[in-house]
Amino acid sequence: MKQTRFYRLKHIPTGLYYSRGTLSEKGKIYTSGNNFKTYLGHYEDVLTIAWSSRLHKKYKDILESLDTCADPVMVGDNRDIRISPIMIVVHASDFEVEYIDQ
């Protein structure tokens, strides 16, 4: 009987994990070969991270150094309040499979 191996997709530049259109500290757990990395293939996609999220505050320097695809939407009298999410451009090669020991 073949044993199922559980794994997550680790975003190499940040050390975070892929989780349904964004990055997180826990990530989505996969059991089959169908995942975000195989879906991407040789293309790129965009992941969003809320500007005001705890994740952004904790990983701000790393996230802001990555390739983004949109200028921030700023509001306020001095245009000093950001309301748009960070939109990170990712490629399949930015991710690696990390198996989870059971």
Secondary structure as UniProt FT lines:
FT   STRAND          6..11
FT   TURN            12..15
FT   STRAND          16..18
FT   STRAND          23..24
FT   HELIX           36..40
FT   TURN            41..42
FT   STRAND          44..49
FT   TURN            51..52
FT   HELIX           54..58
FT   HELIX           60..64
FT   STRAND          74..75
FT   TURN            76..79
FT   STRAND          81..82
FT   STRAND          86..91
FT   HELIX           92..94
FT   STRAND          95..100
//
